[in-house]
Amino acid sequence: MDEVQPLGDWAGADAVAGLVTELRAVPFGAKRAERLAGFLAVRLTTTVAPPVVIEAVRAIDELGGQVAVAEVVRRCGTSYSTLYRLFRRSIGIGPKRYAEIIRYYHFVGGLLGGPADAAATLSALHGYYDQAHAARDFKRYTGVSATTFLAVQNGIAALMHGRSVQDDSTRGE
């Protein structure tokens, strides 16, 4: 359930070989991503989450992940153990981890859209105790530090556009 599998083990070696051949024939970009998404979509299985899980996800999403599981349990009118068991069975992770991921998602969205010095403010706005707490989550979910991530992002922007992402913030000066 909570494991990494090679694509060939999951979808079959022949199917993956065919996909690789197709992807190589398509230029890098949206068309290639659409083909990969289509390949994966037909192999997904649909599950129906219990109403309590749907309500818990809604509560966590509405609050940007900044909610204690005890509050989610209260809103859903169930016990912690029931919510955890059903959530894990339906989503693959517990409600606390889901809330952490949603909070992180909103934090990174703010980082990408804001000035380079906004990390401390965003940390507080997204429920982190301090900037170091946000930095630990950043590294946990991306595998690199925020500084390394921004340097890579800056490098990609420079390659794609001939300028850095920080150039936008200095245009009006």
Contact map, one row per residue, 1 for C-alpha under 8 A:
11100000000000000000000000000000000000000000000000000000000000000000000000000000000000000001000000000000000000000000000000000000000000000000000000000000000000000000000000000
11110000000000000000000000000000000000000000000000000000000000000000000000000000000000000001000000000000000000000000000000000000000000000000000000000000000000000000000000000
11111000000000000000000000000000000000000000000000000000000000000000000000000000000000000000000000000000000000000000000000000000000000000000000000000000000000000000000000000
01111100000000000000000000000000000000000000000000000000000000000000000000000000000000000000000000000000000000000000000000000000000000000000000000000000000000000000000000000
00111110110000000000000000000000000000000000000000000000000000000000000000000000000000000000000000000000000000000000000000000000000000000000000000000000000000000000000000000
00011111110000000000000000000000000000000000000000000000000000000000000000000000000000000000000000000000000000000000000000000000000000000000000000000000000000000000000000000
00001111111110010000000000000000000000000000000000000000000000000000000000000000000000000000000000000000000000000000000000000000000000000000000000000000000000000000000000000
00000111111111110000000000000000000000000000000000000000000000000000000000000000000000000000000000000000000000000000000000000000000000000000000000000000000000000000000000000
00001111111110000000000000000000000000000000000000000000000000000000000000000000000000000000000000000000000000000000000000000000000000000000000000000000000000000000000000000
00001111111100000000000000000000000000000000000000000000000000000000000000000000000000000000000000000000000000000000000000000000000000000000000000000000000000000000000000000
00000011111110110000000000000000000000000010000000000000000000000000000000000000000000000000000000000000000000000000000000000000000000000000000000000000000000000000000000000
00000011111111110000000000000000000000000000000000000000000000000000000000000000000000000000000000000000000000000000000000000000000000000000000000000000000000000000000000000
00000011101111111000000000000000000000000000000000000000000000000000000000000000000000000000000000000000000000000000000000000000000000000000000000000000000000000000000000000
00000001000111111100000000000000000000000000000000000000000000000000000000000000000000000000000000000000000000000000000000000000000000000000000000000000000000000000000000000
00000001001111111110000000000000000000000000000000000000000000000000000000000000000000000000000000000000000000000000000000000000000000000000000000000000000000000000000000000
00000011001111111111000000000000000000000000000000000000000000000000000000000000000000000000000000000000000000000000000000000000000000000000000000000000000000000000000000000
00000000000011111111100000000000000000000000000000000000000000000000000000000000000000000000000000000000000000000000000000000000000000000000000000000000000000000000000000000
00000000000001111111110000000000000000000000000000000000000000000000000000000000000000000000000000000000000000000000000000000000000000000000000000000000000000000000000000000
00000000000000111111111000000000000100100000000000000000000000000000000000000000000000000000000000000000000000000000000000000000000000000000000000000000000000000000000000000
00000000000000011111111100000000000000000000000000000000000000000000000000000000000000000000000000000000000000000000000000000000000000000000000000000000000000000000000000000
00000000000000001111111110000000000000000000000000000000000000000000000000000000000000000000000000000000000000000000000000000000000000000000000000000000000000000000000000000
00000000000000000111111111000000000000000000000000000000000000000000000000000000000000000000000000000000000000000000000000000000000000000000000000000000000000000000000000000
00000000000000000011111111100001001100000000000000000000000000000000000000000000000000000000000000000000000000000000000000000000000000000000000000000000000000000000000000000
00000000000000000001111111100000000000000000000000000000000000000000000000000000000000000000000000000000000000000000000000000000000000000000000000000000000000000000000000000
00000000000000000000111111100000000000000000000000000000000000000000000000000000000000000000000000000000000000000000000000000000000000000000000000000000000000000000000000000
00000000000000000000011111110011000000000000000000000000000000000000000000000000000000000000000000000000000000000000000000000000000000000000000000000000000000000000000000000
00000000000000000000001111111011000000000000000000000000000000000000000000000000000000000000000000000000000000000000000000000000000000000000000000000000000000000000000000000
00000000000000000000000001111111000000000000000000000000000000000000000000000000000000000000000000000000000000000000000000000000000000000000000000000000000000000000000000000
00000000000000000000000000111111100000000000000000000000000000000000000000000000000000000000000000000000000000000000000000000000000000000000000000000000000000000000000000000
00000000000000000000000000011111110000000000000000000000000000000000000000000000000000000000000000000000000000000000000000000000000000000000000000000000000000000000000000000
00000000000000000000000001111111111000000000000000000000000000000000000000000000000000000000000000000000000000000000000000000000000000000000000000000000000000000000000000000
00000000000000000000001001111111111100000000000000000000000000000000000000000000000000000000000000000000000000000000000000000000000000000000000000000000000000000000000000000
00000000000000000000000000001111111110000000000000000000000000000000000000000000000000000000000000000000000000000000000000000000000000000000000000000000000000000000000000000
00000000000000000000000000000111111111000000000000000000000000000000000000000000000000000000000000000000000000000000000000000000000000000000000000000000000000000000000000000
00000000000000000000001000000011111111100000000000000000000000000000000000000000000000000000000000000000000000000000000000000000000000000000000000000000000000000000000000000
00000000000000000010001000000001111111110000000000000000000000000000000000000000000000000000000000000000000000000000000000000000000000000000000000000000000000000000000000000
00000000000000000000000000000000111111111000000000000000000000000000000000000000000000000000000000000000000000000000000000000000000000000000000000000000000000000000000000000
00000000000000000000000000000000011111111100000000000000000000000000000000000000000000000000000000000000000000000000000000000000000000000000000000000000000000000000000000000
00000000000000000010000000000000001111111110000000000000000000000000000000000000000000000000000000000000000000000000000000000000000000000000000000000000000000000000000000000
00000000000000000000000000000000000111111111000000000000000000000000000000000000000000000000000000000000000000000000000000000000000000000000000000000000000000000000000000000
00000000000000000000000000000000000011111111000000000000000000000000000000000000000000000000000000000000000000000000000000000000000000000000000000000000000000000000000000000
00000000000000000000000000000000000001111111000000000000000000000000000000000000000000000000000000000000000000000000000000000000000000000000000000000000000000000000000000000
00000000001000000000000000000000000000111111100000000000000000000000000000000000000000000000000000000000000000000000000000000000000000000000000000000000000000000000000000000
00000000000000000000000000000000000000011111110000000000000000000000000000000000000000000000000000000000000000000000000000000000000000000000000000000000000000000000000000000
00000000000000000000000000000000000000000011111000000000000000000000000000000000000000000000000000000000000000000000000000000000000000000000000000000000000000000000000000000
00000000000000000000000000000000000000000001111100000000000000000000000000000000000000000000000000000000000000000000000000000000000000000000000000000000000000000000000000000
00000000000000000000000000000000000000000000111110000000000000000000000000000000000000000100000000000000000000000000000000000000000000000000000000000000000000000000000000000
00000000000000000000000000000000000000000000011111000000000000000000000000000000000000000100000000000000000000000000000000000000000000000000000000000000000000000000000000000
00000000000000000000000000000000000000000000001111101100000000000000000000000000000000000100000000000000000000000000000000000000000000000000000000000000000000000000000000000
00000000000000000000000000000000000000000000000111111100000000000000000000000000000001000100000000000000000000000000000000000000000000000000000000000000000000000000000000000
00000000000000000000000000000000000000000000000011111110000000000000000000000000000000000000000000000000000000000000000000000000000000000000000000000000000000000000000000000
00000000000000000000000000000000000000000000000001111111000000000000000000010100001000000000000000000000000000000000000000000000000000000000000000000000000000000000000000000
00000000000000000000000000000000000000000000000011111111100000000000000000000000001001100100000000000000000000000000000000000000000000000000000000000000000000000000000000000
00000000000000000000000000000000000000000000000011111111110000000000000000000000000000000000000000000000000000000000000000000000000000000000000000000000000000000000000000000
00000000000000000000000000000000000000000000000000111111111000000000000000010000000000000000000000000000000000000000000000000000000000000000000000000000000000000000000000000
00000000000000000000000000000000000000000000000000011111111100000000000110110000000000000000001000000000000000000000000000000000000000000000000000000000000000000000000000000
00000000000000000000000000000000000000000000000000001111111110000000000000000000000000000000000000000000000000000000000000000000000000000000000000000000000000000000000000000
00000000000000000000000000000000000000000000000000000111111111000000000000000000000000000000000000000000000000000000000000000000000000000000000000000000000000000000000000000
00000000000000000000000000000000000000000000000000000011111111100000000100100000000000000000000000000000000000000000000000000000000000000000000000000000000000000000000000000
00000000000000000000000000000000000000000000000000000001111111111110000100000000000000000000000000100100000000000000000000000000000000000000000000000000000000000000000000000
00000000000000000000000000000000000000000000000000000000111111111000000000000000000000000000000000100100000000000000000000000000000000000000000000000000000000000000000000000
00000000000000000000000000000000000000000000000000000000011111111000000000000000000000000000000000000000000000000000000000000000000000000000000000000000000000000000000000000
00000000000000000000000000000000000000000000000000000000001111111110000000000000000000000000000000000000000000000000000000000000000000000000000000000000000000000000000000000
00000000000000000000000000000000000000000000000000000000000111111110000000000000000000000000000000100110010000000000000000000100000000000000000000000000000000000000000000000
00000000000000000000000000000000000000000000000000000000000111111110000000000000000000000000000001111111000000000000000000000000000000000000000000000000000000000000000000000
00000000000000000000000000000000000000000000000000000000000100111111000000000000000000000000000000110010000000000000000000000110000000000000000000000000000000000000000000000
00000000000000000000000000000000000000000000000000000000000100111111101100000000000000000000000000100000000000000000000000000000000000000000000000000000000000000000000000000
00000000000000000000000000000000000000000000000000000000000000000111111100000000000000000000000100000000000000000000000000000000000000000000000000000000000000000000000000000
00000000000000000000000000000000000000000000000000000000000000000011111110000001000000000000001100000000000000000000000000000000000000000000000000000000000000000000000000000
00000000000000000000000000000000000000000000000000000000000000000001111111000001000000000000000000000000000000000000000000000000000000000000000000000000000000000000000000000
00000000000000000000000000000000000000000000000000000000000000000011111111100000000000000000000000000000000000000000000000000000000000000000000000000000000000000000000000000
00000000000000000000000000000000000000000000000000000001001100000011111111110000000000000000000000000000000000000000000000000000000000000000000000000000000000000000000000000
00000000000000000000000000000000000000000000000000000001000000000000111111111111001000000000000000000000000000000000000000000000000000000000000000000000000000000000000000000
00000000000000000000000000000000000000000000000000000000000000000000011111111100000000000000000000000000000000000000000000000000000000000000000000000000000000000000000000000
00000000000000000000000000000000000000000000000000000001001000000000001111111000000000000000000000000000000000000000000000000000000000000000000000000000000000000000000000000
00000000000000000000000000000000000000000000000000010011000000000000000111111100000000000000000000000000000000000000000000000000000000000000000000000000000000000000000000000
00000000000000000000000000000000000000000000000000000000000000000000000011111110000000000000000000000000000000000000000000000000000000000000000000000000000000000000000000000
00000000000000000000000000000000000000000000000000010000000000000000000011011111011000000000000000000000000000000000000000000000000000000000000000000000000000000000000000000
00000000000000000000000000000000000000000000000000000000000000000000000010001111111000000000000000000000000000000000000000000000000000000000000000000000000000000000000000000
00000000000000000000000000000000000000000000000000000000000000000000110010000111111100000000000000000000000000000000000000000000000000000000000000000000000000000000000000000
00000000000000000000000000000000000000000000000000000000000000000000000000000011111110000000000000000000000000000000000000000000000000000000000000000000000000000000000000000
00000000000000000000000000000000000000000000000000000000000000000000000000000111111111000000000000000000000000000000000000000000000000000000000000000000000000000000000000000
00000000000000000000000000000000000000000000000000011000000000000000000010000111111111100000001000000000000000000000000000000000000000000000000000000000000000000000000000000
00000000000000000000000000000000000000000000000000000000000000000000000000000001111111110000011000000000000000000000000000000000000000000000000000000000000000000000000000000
00000000000000000000000000000000000000000000000000000000000000000000000000000000111111111000010000000000000000000000000000000000000000000000000000000000000000000000000000000
00000000000000000000000000000000000000000000000001001000000000000000000000000000011111111100000000000000000000000000000000000000000000000000000000000000000000000000000000000
00000000000000000000000000000000000000000000000000001000000000000000000000000000001111111111111000000000000000000000000000000000000000000000000000000000000000000000000000000
00000000000000000000000000000000000000000000000000000000000000000000000000000000000111111111111000000000000000000000000000000000000000000000000000000000000000000000000000000
00000000000000000000000000000000000000000000000000000000000000000000000000000000000011111111100000000000000000000000000000000000000000000000000000000000000000000000000000000
00000000000000000000000000000000000000000000001111001000000000000000000000000000000001111111000000000000000000000000000000000000000000000000000000000000000000000000000000000
00000000000000000000000000000000000000000000000000000000000000000000000000000000000000111111110000000000000000000000000000000000000000000000000000000000000000000000000000000
11000000000000000000000000000000000000000000000000000000000000000000000000000000000000111111110000000000000000000000000000000000000000000000000000000000000000000000000000000
00000000000000000000000000000000000000000000000000000000000000000000000000000000000000111011111011000000000000000000000000000000000000000000000000000000000000000000000000000
00000000000000000000000000000000000000000000000000000000000000000000000000000000000110110011111111000000000000000000000000000000000000000000000000000000000000000000000000000
00000000000000000000000000000000000000000000000000000001000000000000100000000000001100110000111111100000000000000000000000000000000000000000000000000000000000000000000000000
00000000000000000000000000000000000000000000000000000000000000000001100000000000000000000000011111110000000000000000000000000000000000000000000000000000000000000000000000000
00000000000000000000000000000000000000000000000000000000000000000000000000000000000000000000111111111000000000000000000000000000000000000000000000000000000000000000000000000
00000000000000000000000000000000000000000000000000000000000000001000000000000000000000000000111111111100000000000000000000000000000000000000000000000000000000000000000000000
00000000000000000000000000000000000000000000000000000000000110011110000000000000000000000000001111111110000000000000000000000000000000000000000000000000000000000000000000000
00000000000000000000000000000000000000000000000000000000000000001100000000000000000000000000000111111111000000000000000000000000000000000000000000000000000000000000000000000
00000000000000000000000000000000000000000000000000000000000000001000000000000000000000000000000011111111100000000000000000000000000000000000000000000000000000000000000000000
00000000000000000000000000000000000000000000000000000000000110011000000000000000000000000000000001111111110000000000000000000000000000000000000000000000000000000000000000000
00000000000000000000000000000000000000000000000000000000000000011100000000000000000000000000000000111111111000000000000000000110000000000000000000000000000000000000000000000
00000000000000000000000000000000000000000000000000000000000000001000000000000000000000000000000000011111111100000000000000000100000001001100000000000000000000000000000000000
00000000000000000000000000000000000000000000000000000000000000000000000000000000000000000000000000001111111110000000000000000000000000000000000000000000000000000000000000000
00000000000000000000000000000000000000000000000000000000000000010000000000000000000000000000000000000111111111000000000000000100000000000000000000000000000000000000000000000
00000000000000000000000000000000000000000000000000000000000000000000000000000000000000000000000000000011111111100000000001100100000000000000000000000000000000000000000000000
00000000000000000000000000000000000000000000000000000000000000000000000000000000000000000000000000000001111111110000000000000000000000000000000000000000000000000000000000000
00000000000000000000000000000000000000000000000000000000000000000000000000000000000000000000000000000000111111111000000000000000000000000000000000000000000000000000000000000
00000000000000000000000000000000000000000000000000000000000000000000000000000000000000000000000000000000011111111100000001000000000000000000000000000000000000000000000000000
00000000000000000000000000000000000000000000000000000000000000000000000000000000000000000000000000000000001111111111011001000000000000000000000000000000000000000000000000000
00000000000000000000000000000000000000000000000000000000000000000000000000000000000000000000000000000000000111111100000000000000000000000000000000000000000000000000000000000
00000000000000000000000000000000000000000000000000000000000000000000000000000000000000000000000000000000000011111110000000000000000000000000000000000000000000000000000000000
00000000000000000000000000000000000000000000000000000000000000000000000000000000000000000000000000000000000001111111010000000000000000000000000000000000000000000000000000000
00000000000000000000000000000000000000000000000000000000000000000000000000000000000000000000000000000000000000101111110000000000000000000000000000000000000000000000010010000
00000000000000000000000000000000000000000000000000000000000000000000000000000000000000000000000000000000000000100111111000000000000000000000000000000000000000000000010000000
00000000000000000000000000000000000000000000000000000000000000000000000000000000000000000000000000000000000000000011111100000000000000000000000000000000000000000000000000000
00000000000000000000000000000000000000000000000000000000000000000000000000000000000000000000000000000000000000100111111111000000000000000000000000000000000000000000000000000
00000000000000000000000000000000000000000000000000000000000000000000000000000000000000000000000000000000000000100001111111100000001000000000000000000000000000000000000000000
00000000000000000000000000000000000000000000000000000000000000000000000000000000000000000000000000000000000000000000111111110000011000000000000000000000000000000000000000000
00000000000000000000000000000000000000000000000000000000000000000000000000000000000000000000000000000000000000000000011111111000000000000000000000000000000000000000000000000
00000000000000000000000000000000000000000000000000000000000000000000000000000000000000000000000000000000001001100000011111111100000000000000000000000000000000000000000000000
00000000000000000000000000000000000000000000000000000000000000000000000000000000000000000000000000000000001000000000001111111111111001000000000000000000000000000000000000000
00000000000000000000000000000000000000000000000000000000000000000000000000000000000000000000000000000000000000000000000111111111111000000000000000000000000000000000000000000
00000000000000000000000000000000000000000000000000000000000000000000000000000000000000000000000000000000000000000000000011111111000000000000000000000000000000000000000000000
00000000000000000000000000000000000000000000000000000000000000010100000000000000000000000000000000000011011000000000000001111111000000000000000000000000000000000000000000000
00000000000000000000000000000000000000000000000000000000000000000100000000000000000000000000000000000010000000000000000000111111100000000000000000000000000000000000000000000
00000000000000000000000000000000000000000000000000000000000000000000000000000000000000000000000000000000000000000000000000111111111011000000000000000000000000000000000000000
00000000000000000000000000000000000000000000000000000000000000000000000000000000000000000000000000000000000000000000000000110011111011000000000000000000000000000000000000000
00000000000000000000000000000000000000000000000000000000000000000000000000000000000000000000000000000000000000000000000100110001111111000000000000000000000000000000000000000
00000000000000000000000000000000000000000000000000000000000000000000000000000000000000000000000000000000000000000000001100110001111111100000000000000000000000000000000000000
00000000000000000000000000000000000000000000000000000000000000000000000000000000000000000000000000000000000000000000000000000000011111110000000000000000000000000000000000000
00000000000000000000000000000000000000000000000000000000000000000000000000000000000000000000000000000000000000000000000000000001111111111000000000000000000000000000000000000
00000000000000000000000000000000000000000000000000000000000000000000000000000000000000000000000000000001000000000000000000100001111111111100000000000000000000000000000000000
00000000000000000000000000000000000000000000000000000000000000000000000000000000000000000000000000000000000000000000000000000000001111111110000011000000000000000000000000000
00000000000000000000000000000000000000000000000000000000000000000000000000000000000000000000000000000000000000000000000000000000000111111111000000000000000000000000000000000
00000000000000000000000000000000000000000000000000000000000000000000000000000000000000000000000000000001000000000000000000000000000011111111100000000000000000000000000000000
00000000000000000000000000000000000000000000000000000000000000000000000000000000000000000000000000000001000000000000000000000000000001111111111111000000000000000000000000000
00000000000000000000000000000000000000000000000000000000000000000000000000000000000000000000000000000000000000000000000000000000000000111111111111000000000000000000000000000
00000000000000000000000000000000000000000000000000000000000000000000000000000000000000000000000000000000000000000000000000000000000000011111111100000000000000000000000000000
00000000000000000000000000000000000000000000000000000000000000000000000000000000000000000000000000000000000000000000000000000000000000001111111000000000000000000000000000000
00000000000000000000000000000000000000000000000000000000000000000000000000000000000000000000000000000000000000000000000000000000000000000111111110000000000000000000000000000
00000000000000000000000000000000000000000000000000000000000000000000000000000000000000000000000000000000000000000000000000000000000000000111111110000000000000000000000000000
00000000000000000000000000000000000000000000000000000000000000000000000000000000000000000000000000000000000000000000000000000000000000000111011111011000000000000000000000000
00000000000000000000000000000000000000000000000000000000000000000000000000000000000000000000000000000000000000000000000000000000000000100110011111111000000000000000000000000
00000000000000000000000000000000000000000000000000000000000000000000000000000000000000000000000000000000000000000000000000000000000000100110000111111100000000000000000000000
00000000000000000000000000000000000000000000000000000000000000000000000000000000000000000000000000000000000000000000000000000000000000000000000011111110000000000000000000000
00000000000000000000000000000000000000000000000000000000000000000000000000000000000000000000000000000000000000000000000000000000000000000000000111111111000000000000000000000
00000000000000000000000000000000000000000000000000000000000000000000000000000000000000000000000000000000000000000000000000000000000000000000000111111111100000000000000000000
00000000000000000000000000000000000000000000000000000000000000000000000000000000000000000000000000000000000000000000000000000000000000000000000001111111110000000000000000000
00000000000000000000000000000000000000000000000000000000000000000000000000000000000000000000000000000000000000000000000000000000000000000000000000111111111000000000000000000
00000000000000000000000000000000000000000000000000000000000000000000000000000000000000000000000000000000000000000000000000000000000000000000000000011111111100000000000000000
00000000000000000000000000000000000000000000000000000000000000000000000000000000000000000000000000000000000000000000000000000000000000000000000000001111111110000000100000000
00000000000000000000000000000000000000000000000000000000000000000000000000000000000000000000000000000000000000000000000000000000000000000000000000000111111111000001110000000
00000000000000000000000000000000000000000000000000000000000000000000000000000000000000000000000000000000000000000000000000000000000000000000000000000011111111100001000000000
00000000000000000000000000000000000000000000000000000000000000000000000000000000000000000000000000000000000000000000000000000000000000000000000000000001111111110000000000000
00000000000000000000000000000000000000000000000000000000000000000000000000000000000000000000000000000000000000000000000000000000000000000000000000000000111111111111100000000
00000000000000000000000000000000000000000000000000000000000000000000000000000000000000000000000000000000000000000000000000000000000000000000000000000000011111111111100000000
00000000000000000000000000000000000000000000000000000000000000000000000000000000000000000000000000000000000000000000000000000000000000000000000000000000001111111110000000000
00000000000000000000000000000000000000000000000000000000000000000000000000000000000000000000000000000000000000000000000000000000000000000000000000000000000111111110000000000
00000000000000000000000000000000000000000000000000000000000000000000000000000000000000000000000000000000000000000000000000000000000000000000000000000000000011111111000000000
00000000000000000000000000000000000000000000000000000000000000000000000000000000000000000000000000000000000000000000000000000000000000000000000000000000000011111111000000000
00000000000000000000000000000000000000000000000000000000000000000000000000000000000000000000000000000000000000000000000000000000000000000000000000000000000011111111101000000
00000000000000000000000000000000000000000000000000000000000000000000000000000000000000000000000000000000000000000000000000000000000000000000000000000000011011001111111100000
00000000000000000000000000000000000000000000000000000000000000000000000000000000000000000000000000000000000000000000000000000000000000000000000000000000110011000011111110000
00000000000000000000000000000000000000000000000000000000000000000000000000000000000000000000000000000000000000000011000000000000000000000000000000000000010000000001111111000
00000000000000000000000000000000000000000000000000000000000000000000000000000000000000000000000000000000000000000000000000000000000000000000000000000000000000000011111111100
00000000000000000000000000000000000000000000000000000000000000000000000000000000000000000000000000000000000000000000000000000000000000000000000000000000000000000001111111100
00000000000000000000000000000000000000000000000000000000000000000000000000000000000000000000000000000000000000000010000000000000000000000000000000000000000000000000111111110
00000000000000000000000000000000000000000000000000000000000000000000000000000000000000000000000000000000000000000000000000000000000000000000000000000000000000000000011111111
00000000000000000000000000000000000000000000000000000000000000000000000000000000000000000000000000000000000000000000000000000000000000000000000000000000000000000000001111111
00000000000000000000000000000000000000000000000000000000000000000000000000000000000000000000000000000000000000000000000000000000000000000000000000000000000000000000000011111
00000000000000000000000000000000000000000000000000000000000000000000000000000000000000000000000000000000000000000000000000000000000000000000000000000000000000000000000001111
